[in-house]
């Protein structure tokens, strides 16, 4: 893809020792000559003055030149490394725009790399995921995806799927021999292998999605049952005000912690009760809004009184699909031990937010609800990857049902295999709509 010249500041806003401006386009040597008076050697750092239109110096620093196609974007790329002050960076960027570049859109450098075949879509997304990584585990998984491990796994699966499709479609012209031929070629055994490999990739991607997006956990319950104390205990800091006065928390408080590398977004909400206080009413309404968006709700009750009628009313209003854990708090006052036990359609944990007794039981239960298991080969994944893999699994399962039926229809079998390949192609960008690309790259940083 050949296109116009774009430029953007590639380093974070604010003051810094070094600031970088990236320029990408076609035939940038005249651009470099006008800006610095020099024609740089490819991949060599050249000391240069960055000059204004009148010949005065804007800044001095390093100039790097990467000719196409051997650059990140697949086009000519210049990197201008100057001093990292915001004013000097803006002056240098303005000079690049005067020379004919335009300001890059968010993610446009990565989008050009994708369109020019330098990276596939999963690698492009991994660039943003690496920048946004909230934990070391997420960063390591993003690096695996950036290095192409996710893509390679999908390509290996696609290659085997293509071989199977070739066998199936080659038999369509010979209906009297098709089933026997496919049995002799172990086509159905290959199908089962594909199904197993797809399930394995789905599991690794599912773990990667957990690392990327985490789990949203809402603390809910009546006033003064210890929600704020539990938030402080989990966060390891006094984030919320704790008093014996019911209704102290009026608005949602948020904190992000990590357990085994998984980000947990903990939200403390106002106590759920009937009230005439207008401010508290607003806080309670927001509490229900947070509960609607949650992945897990921790319903806190006082261990001394157990689940009351008021708690039952809260339970009756919880969304049916929402996972929940009943927390019997204040065991330090009730004299009960910390423990985990099963209740009707839920799990319960007895703990003390004040002393910390039983908190590890809660952490392990949250990991279990998330579906986390320790693995070294996880690659970062997004919701769209999970949906595409899920669709591929559905088509593979349908294909298997077709050939196992009393009267197998090989045309339907072949079609389900084709749809499986199309779903896998959506992950790497082989089959991707332009509007989806716009959404994906618009969420990148400017300069990436």
C-alpha angles and dihedrals in degrees: 000000000000116000146149125301118271131190136186142159105263099192127078120274118266136044122329143151093253132024124193130207118192123205124188131181145093124313099354098173093094087048090053092047092053092047101043108008088239137104103215126214114245113268095000123119107237122195107228145160114239104221134206122226091268092054096256119133119258094182142325127234145109126325120201125187126198113183121211135296093019098067138088094266097034089243131089107293130194123191118197112198111193139146113309102236115129094229096051091045091053091047091051092046090050089053090053089052090049088055091059105275121124128216111273119240120236109290094000095131091053091044091054089049088054095045091048091052097247093122134006125237097268090053091048091052090047089061090062092040091054090052092047096042110136097190138036090245091055091048092051091049091048090053090053090053092045090053089054103254093130091046093048091052090051092045092050090052092046092051091054090046091052091052090052091048090052090055094047097045092046088062097051092087092053105052095166092062103029104103095043091047092051092048091051090050091049089238093154092049088052089051091056090048090052090050091052094047091048091052090051092052090046090055093050091047091048090055089048092052089055089054091048102045105014127199126299109221122186123198109215138170144097121318119284098016093121105267094139091045090053091049090052092047094050093044093045091227140083097257098144129050111246120200135149088246112107114235097030092136108067102166138030115279119201135202133166120216131167132230117188088344095306115125111232114196103206118197122192112203138195116273112271111238144113110279141165093210106110094207092049090048090058090049091051091049089053089049090060090047090055091048090054090056097043129110092205133013122205107208107203120206132172109262090215095060101025123204107347131193089264089054090050089055090054091048091052090057097049115108111262094231093051118109113225143182123203110224117203099201131189097043086152086071098038097048092231122137124248110259146145120234138162124251131181106308093338147061125249130203126191113210147140117242089191098055099025094236109150095012091118089056088056093049092052092047091053090052090051092050089049089054093236123164125170114261133160098206100059116137124201114261140179135217092263090055091052092049092049092048090047091053090049090052091051092052092047090050091049091049090053092050090050095055093042093054119103091251106033115202107210092193089063090043090054092046093053090051089051091051089049090055091047091053091051090048090058089064097058094034099254089123107026131137118237092236090058090052089053092054094046098049096039088070093059125098119266104257093039 
